[in-house]
Amino acid sequence: MKACVVMCGVAYCFAAALPLFAQVFPSKPLRLILPFPPGGPTDLLGRTLGQKMAENIGHAVIIDNRPGAGGNLGVELAAKSPPDGYTMVLSSPLISISPSLYSRLNYDPAKDLAPISLAATIQNVMIVHPSVPAKTLKEFIAMAKASPGKFNFGSGGSGTTSHLAPELLKSLAKINMVHVPFKGTGLGMIGLMSGQVDALFIAAPIAAPQVNAGKVRALAVLAEKRTAALPQVPTAKEAGLDDFVVPIWYGILTSTGTSRDNILKLNSEIAKALGSKDVGDKFASAGIDPTPTSPEQFAAFIRSETVRYAKVIKDAGIKPE
């Protein structure tokens, strides 16, 4: 009888423990959607982060490139995924820009996505063709004010940060420049170097080789602090213009409804991966700054960026597509 009681007790304890084992997260591979084509900074960031997270949690992090609709296709897939945290998306500022840029989205960034953590930032820099006389941002602004519409700027396309950054400059400095869109910032750089456009606002790591070779001139980094990619270039504030801060940021989100515990677990693993030395070294060499946050901090950041970009888009008269 005693043996029976002991066996029953053991069986009961084992049965009671089963739900605890079932609650372990993650218990299978994770999926990280990258909403842009392979080869860009999103790819480097996502694959490096995914690999380190996989090493730490003991489950694969499957990288899924899903470009399309300016990045919105991949974000939509994540927004409509099961609310369990197993599908994430690495988004750029597009989730803050798209609501004001598109008349219709198949998802609502504010309602359908749960922020997990900001992941990293890449600083933008304003560069000009050597034929532009201005040696500083202040000189460029003075020349643009003296000759409205004389200068033009290239971009990687309407509504990208490379387009909205100069639109913000126009608003802050009260100047007028002409927008010349290209199909990607790579073509924009070719346009600048060939003299088709006077200015370009682009990621500092991409601009650095041409700046250092003297093929283009850097006027200001659009950040709170200088970038290691171009340490000699002043920030916009140092160059005389406050509030001209336009980084390219990346953050990770999952579908709304995912449990708080799962979001916090993912947040912890992301911070752990971003804080590792090998990831830090790889990002530093690519001009990427790890910037992990809490879910609440990331959510507040997205809201503030959405408001900011809405104003830029409205002031510039950019029509929703």
C-alpha positions as CSV (number, residue, x, y, z in Angstrom):
1,M,0.0,0.0,0.0
2,K,2.8,2.3,1.0
3,A,4.6,1.6,-2.4
4,C,1.3,2.4,-4.2
5,V,1.0,5.7,-2.4
6,V,4.7,6.6,-3.2
7,M,4.2,5.6,-6.9
8,C,1.0,7.6,-7.1
9,G,2.7,10.6,-5.5
10,V,5.6,10.4,-8.0
11,A,3.1,10.1,-10.9
12,Y,1.2,13.1,-9.6
13,C,4.3,15.2,-9.3
14,F,5.4,14.2,-12.8
15,A,2.0,15.1,-14.2
16,A,1.9,18.4,-12.4
17,A,5.3,19.2,-13.8
18,L,4.2,18.6,-17.4
19,P,2.6,22.1,-17.9
20,L,5.8,23.6,-16.6
21,F,7.8,21.8,-19.3
22,A,5.2,22.8,-21.9
23,Q,5.6,26.5,-21.0
24,V,9.4,26.6,-21.8
25,F,9.9,29.2,-24.6
26,P,11.3,28.8,-27.1
27,S,10.9,25.1,-27.6
28,K,11.4,25.1,-31.4
29,P,13.0,27.1,-34.1
30,L,12.2,30.8,-34.4
31,R,11.6,32.7,-37.6
32,L,13.1,36.2,-38.2
33,I,11.6,38.0,-41.3
34,L,13.8,40.5,-43.1
35,P,11.6,42.7,-45.2
36,F,14.3,43.7,-47.6
37,P,16.4,41.9,-50.3
38,P,19.6,40.1,-49.2
39,G,22.8,42.0,-49.2
40,G,21.9,45.2,-47.4
41,P,22.4,46.3,-43.8
42,T,19.2,44.6,-42.7
43,D,20.6,41.3,-44.0
44,L,23.9,41.7,-42.1
45,L,22.2,42.8,-38.9
46,G,19.5,40.1,-39.0
47,R,21.7,37.2,-39.9
48,T,24.4,38.1,-37.4
49,L,21.8,38.6,-34.6
50,G,19.9,35.5,-35.6
51,Q,23.0,33.3,-35.5
52,K,24.1,34.5,-32.1
53,M,20.6,34.1,-30.7
54,A,20.5,30.5,-32.0
55,E,23.8,29.7,-30.3
56,N,22.5,31.1,-27.0
57,I,19.0,29.5,-27.0
58,G,19.8,26.2,-28.6
59,H,17.2,26.5,-31.3
60,A,17.7,27.6,-34.9
61,V,16.6,31.2,-35.9
62,I,15.5,30.8,-39.5
63,I,16.1,33.9,-41.6
64,D,13.3,34.6,-44.1
65,N,13.9,37.4,-46.6
66,R,10.5,38.7,-47.7
67,P,11.0,41.9,-49.8
68,G,8.2,43.7,-51.4
69,A,5.9,46.8,-51.1
70,G,8.7,48.9,-49.7
71,G,9.3,46.4,-46.9
72,N,5.6,46.3,-45.9
73,L,5.1,42.8,-47.2
74,G,7.5,41.2,-44.7
75,V,6.1,43.3,-41.9
76,E,2.5,42.3,-42.8
77,L,3.5,38.6,-42.6
78,A,4.8,39.1,-39.1
79,A,1.8,41.1,-38.1
80,K,-0.6,38.3,-39.2
81,S,1.5,35.4,-37.8
82,P,0.2,33.4,-34.8
83,P,0.6,35.4,-31.6
84,D,3.2,33.2,-29.9
85,G,6.5,35.0,-30.5
86,Y,7.9,32.4,-32.9
87,T,7.8,34.8,-35.8
88,M,9.6,38.1,-35.6
89,V,10.4,40.9,-38.0
90,L,13.4,43.2,-38.2
91,S,11.9,46.5,-39.3
92,S,13.5,49.8,-40.3
93,P,11.8,53.2,-39.8
94,L,9.2,52.0,-42.4
95,I,6.8,51.1,-39.7
96,S,6.8,54.8,-38.6
97,I,6.8,56.2,-42.1
98,S,4.3,53.9,-43.9
99,P,1.1,55.0,-42.0
100,S,1.6,58.6,-43.4
101,L,3.0,57.5,-46.8
102,Y,0.4,55.0,-47.9
103,S,-3.3,55.5,-48.2
104,R,-3.9,51.8,-47.4
105,L,-1.9,49.3,-45.5
106,N,-2.9,45.6,-45.0
107,Y,-1.8,45.9,-41.3
108,D,-1.9,48.5,-38.6
109,P,1.6,49.0,-37.1
110,A,0.2,50.4,-33.9
111,K,-2.4,47.6,-33.4
112,D,-1.0,44.5,-35.0
113,L,2.6,44.5,-33.9
114,A,4.1,44.1,-30.5
115,P,7.5,45.8,-30.1
116,I,10.2,43.6,-28.6
117,S,13.4,45.7,-28.7
118,L,15.2,48.3,-30.7
119,A,18.2,46.5,-32.1
120,A,20.6,48.9,-33.8
121,T,21.2,52.2,-35.5
122,I,23.2,53.3,-38.5
123,Q,24.0,57.0,-38.7
124,N,23.2,59.0,-41.8
125,V,25.6,61.7,-43.2
126,M,25.0,64.5,-45.6
127,I,27.4,64.5,-48.5
128,V,27.8,66.8,-51.5
129,H,29.5,66.8,-54.9
130,P,33.0,68.4,-54.9
131,S,31.7,71.1,-57.2
132,V,29.4,72.4,-54.5
133,P,31.3,75.4,-52.9
134,A,30.0,74.8,-49.4
135,K,32.6,73.3,-47.0
136,T,30.2,73.2,-44.0
137,L,26.5,72.7,-43.4
138,K,26.1,76.3,-42.4
139,E,27.6,77.5,-45.7
140,F,25.4,75.1,-47.6
141,I,22.3,76.5,-45.9
142,A,23.4,80.1,-46.6
143,M,23.9,79.3,-50.3
144,A,20.6,77.5,-50.5
145,K,18.8,80.4,-48.9
146,A,20.5,82.9,-51.3
147,S,19.5,80.7,-54.4
148,P,16.2,78.9,-53.7
149,G,15.8,75.8,-55.9
150,K,19.4,76.0,-57.2
151,F,20.5,72.8,-55.3
152,N,19.0,69.4,-55.8
153,F,19.4,66.2,-53.8
154,G,19.2,62.5,-54.7
155,S,17.4,59.8,-52.7
156,G,16.8,56.1,-52.7
157,G,13.2,56.7,-53.5
158,S,10.1,58.6,-52.3
159,G,9.4,58.2,-48.6
160,T,12.8,56.6,-47.7
161,T,14.9,58.1,-44.9
162,S,17.3,59.4,-47.7
163,H,14.3,61.4,-49.0
164,L,12.8,62.5,-45.6
165,A,16.1,63.6,-44.1
166,P,16.6,66.4,-46.7
167,E,12.9,67.3,-46.4
168,L,13.5,67.8,-42.7
169,L,16.5,69.9,-43.5
170,K,14.4,72.1,-45.8
171,S,11.8,72.6,-43.0
172,L,14.4,73.3,-40.2
173,A,16.6,75.6,-42.3
174,K,13.8,77.2,-44.3
175,I,15.5,76.4,-47.6
176,N,14.3,75.0,-50.9
177,M,15.9,72.1,-52.8
178,V,14.8,69.9,-55.7
179,H,14.2,66.2,-55.1
180,V,15.7,63.7,-57.6
181,P,14.6,60.1,-56.7
182,F,16.7,57.1,-57.7
183,K,15.9,53.4,-57.5
184,G,18.0,52.9,-54.4
185,T,20.7,54.8,-52.6
186,G,23.4,52.9,-54.6
187,L,22.2,54.6,-57.8
188,G,21.9,57.8,-55.8
189,M,25.6,57.6,-54.9
190,I,26.4,57.1,-58.6
191,G,24.3,60.1,-59.4
192,L,26.1,62.3,-56.9
193,M,29.6,61.2,-57.9
194,S,28.7,61.9,-61.6
195,G,27.4,65.3,-60.8
196,Q,23.7,64.6,-61.6
197,V,22.8,65.8,-58.1
198,D,24.4,68.1,-55.6
199,A,23.7,66.4,-52.3
200,L,22.8,63.0,-50.9
201,F,21.8,61.8,-47.4
202,I,23.1,58.3,-46.9
203,A,24.4,55.8,-44.4
204,A,27.8,56.9,-43.1
205,P,29.5,53.4,-43.6
206,I,28.4,53.5,-47.3
207,A,29.6,57.1,-47.8
208,A,32.9,56.7,-45.9
209,P,35.1,55.2,-48.7
210,Q,34.1,57.9,-51.2
211,V,34.5,60.6,-48.5
212,N,38.0,59.4,-47.5
213,A,39.0,59.1,-51.2
214,G,38.0,62.7,-51.8
215,K,35.3,61.9,-54.3
216,V,32.5,63.5,-52.3
217,R,32.5,65.9,-49.3
218,A,30.8,65.2,-46.0
219,L,29.1,68.2,-44.3
220,A,27.4,66.7,-41.2
221,V,26.4,63.5,-39.5
222,L,22.7,63.4,-38.7
223,A,23.1,62.1,-35.2
224,E,23.5,63.1,-31.6
225,K,27.2,62.1,-31.6
226,R,29.8,61.5,-34.2
227,T,30.2,58.2,-36.0
228,A,33.2,55.9,-36.0
229,A,32.8,55.5,-39.7
230,L,33.6,59.2,-40.2
231,P,35.0,60.5,-36.9
232,Q,36.3,63.8,-38.5
233,V,32.8,64.9,-39.6
234,P,30.8,67.0,-37.1
235,T,27.3,66.3,-36.1
236,A,24.6,68.6,-37.5
237,K,24.3,70.3,-34.1
238,E,28.1,70.9,-34.0
239,A,27.7,72.3,-37.5
240,G,25.1,74.8,-36.3
241,L,21.7,73.1,-36.8
242,D,19.7,71.7,-33.9
243,D,17.2,68.8,-34.1
244,F,18.6,67.5,-37.4
245,V,18.9,63.9,-36.2
246,V,17.8,61.2,-38.7
247,P,19.3,57.8,-38.0
248,I,18.5,54.6,-39.8
249,W,17.2,52.4,-37.0
250,Y,16.2,48.8,-36.8
251,G,14.0,47.1,-34.3
252,I,12.4,43.7,-33.7
253,L,8.6,43.1,-33.4
254,T,6.2,40.2,-33.3
255,S,2.5,39.9,-33.6
256,T,0.1,41.5,-31.1
257,G,-1.3,39.0,-28.6
258,T,2.0,37.3,-27.9
259,S,2.4,36.7,-24.1
260,R,4.3,39.2,-22.0
261,D,6.6,36.4,-20.8
262,N,7.5,35.4,-24.3
263,I,8.2,39.0,-25.3
264,L,10.4,39.5,-22.3
265,K,12.3,36.3,-23.1
266,L,12.9,37.4,-26.6
267,N,13.9,40.9,-25.4
268,S,16.5,39.3,-23.0
269,E,17.9,37.1,-25.7
270,I,18.2,40.0,-28.1
271,A,20.0,42.1,-25.6
272,K,22.3,39.2,-24.7
273,A,23.2,38.7,-28.4
274,L,23.8,42.4,-29.0
275,G,26.0,42.6,-26.0
276,S,28.3,39.8,-27.0
277,K,31.8,40.8,-28.1
278,D,31.9,39.0,-31.4
279,V,28.6,40.6,-32.5
280,G,29.8,44.0,-31.2
281,D,33.1,43.7,-33.2
282,K,31.3,42.7,-36.4
283,F,28.8,45.5,-36.1
284,A,31.5,48.1,-35.3
285,S,33.4,47.2,-38.4
286,A,30.2,47.8,-40.4
287,G,29.3,51.1,-38.7
288,I,26.3,49.6,-36.9
289,D,25.6,50.7,-33.3
290,P,23.8,48.1,-31.1
291,T,21.0,49.8,-29.2
292,P,18.9,47.3,-27.2
293,T,15.9,48.7,-25.3
294,S,13.0,47.4,-23.2
295,P,9.7,46.7,-25.1
296,E,8.2,49.8,-23.6
297,Q,11.1,52.0,-24.6
298,F,10.9,50.7,-28.2
299,A,7.1,51.2,-28.3
300,A,7.5,54.8,-27.1
301,F,10.2,55.4,-29.7
302,I,8.1,54.1,-32.5
303,R,5.2,56.4,-31.5
304,S,7.5,59.5,-31.4
305,E,9.0,58.6,-34.8
306,T,5.6,58.1,-36.3
307,V,4.5,61.6,-35.1
308,R,7.8,63.1,-36.3
309,Y,7.7,61.6,-39.8
310,A,4.0,62.4,-40.2
311,K,4.9,66.1,-39.8
312,V,7.9,65.8,-42.2
313,I,5.7,64.1,-44.8
314,K,2.8,66.7,-44.4
315,D,5.2,69.7,-44.4
316,A,6.9,68.4,-47.6
317,G,3.5,67.8,-49.3
318,I,4.4,64.1,-50.0
319,K,1.2,62.5,-51.2
320,P,0.2,59.0,-49.9
321,E,0.6,56.3,-52.5
